[in-house]
């Protein structure tokens, strides 16, 4: 049974990647929680404020995705062999 995990290693790892993106998404999830709490309180002013903060955070998420992105040929299998990594 353990052998399957070794075979799957390139695809299933414990390695953390896209750290900036993960942080931005975690922040967005925090905003979702705030939004839900404000909605439960019926606090329309807070809902409007949180909505704006959520909209603003989308730009940060997109920028983080671009910053953390890796070339497509290195994502699943590591760097290309026999060439340079650019």
Residue pairs with C-beta under 8 A, 6 or more apart in sequence:
5 12
10 76
10 77
10 78
11 76
16 22
17 68
17 70
18 64
18 65
18 68
18 69
19 68
20 64
20 67
20 68
21 61
21 64
21 65
21 67
21 68
23 64
24 57
24 60
24 61
24 64
25 61
27 57
27 60
28 54
28 57
28 58
28 61
31 50
31 53
31 54
31 57
32 54
34 46
34 50
35 47
35 50
35 51
35 54
38 46
38 47
38 50
39 47
71 85
71 86
73 79
73 80
74 80
74 85
79 85
